[in-house]
């Protein structure tokens, strides 16, 4: 019999995330992740929240330049 991987809760979360979120993977040089994490901690943010805020700021500036 095939063994199912993960708990039911994990599978449910994975299914929800797949249906509702896109994932973007990017690569940074060694040590850059730590710099990002340190900056995020200083602002009381998670790494993900810090990166999303940075992207939103850049997108806003790009839009302002177009207008």
For each residue, the residues with C-beta under 8 A, 3 or more apart:
1:
2:
3:
4: 11
5:
6: 10 11 14
7: 10 11
8: 11 12
9: 12 13
10: 6 7 13 14
11: 4 6 7 8 14 15
12: 8 9 15 16
13: 9 10 16 17
14: 6 10 11 17 18
15: 11 12 18 19
16: 12 13 19 20
17: 13 14 20 21
18: 14 15 21
19: 15 16
20: 16 17
21: 17 18
22:
23:
24:
25:
26:
27:
28: 32 33 36
29: 32
30:
31: 34 35
32: 28 29 35 36
33: 28 36 37 47
34: 31 37 38
35: 31 32 38 39
36: 28 32 33 39 40 47 50 51
37: 33 34 40 41 47
38: 34 35 41 42
39: 35 36 42 43 50
40: 36 37 43 45 46 47 49 50
41: 37 38 44 45
42: 38 39
43: 39 40 50
44: 41
45: 40 41 49 50 53
46: 40 49 50
47: 33 36 37 40 50 51
48: 51 52
49: 40 45 46 52 53
50: 36 39 40 43 45 46 47 53 54
51: 36 47 48 54 55
52: 48 49 55 56
53: 45 49 50 56 57
54: 50 51 57 58
55: 51 52 58 59
56: 52 53 59 60
57: 53 54 60 61
58: 54 55 61 62
59: 55 56 62 63
60: 56 57 63 64
61: 57 58 64 65
62: 58 59 65 66
63: 59 60 66 67
64: 60 61 67
65: 61 62
66: 62 63
67: 63 64
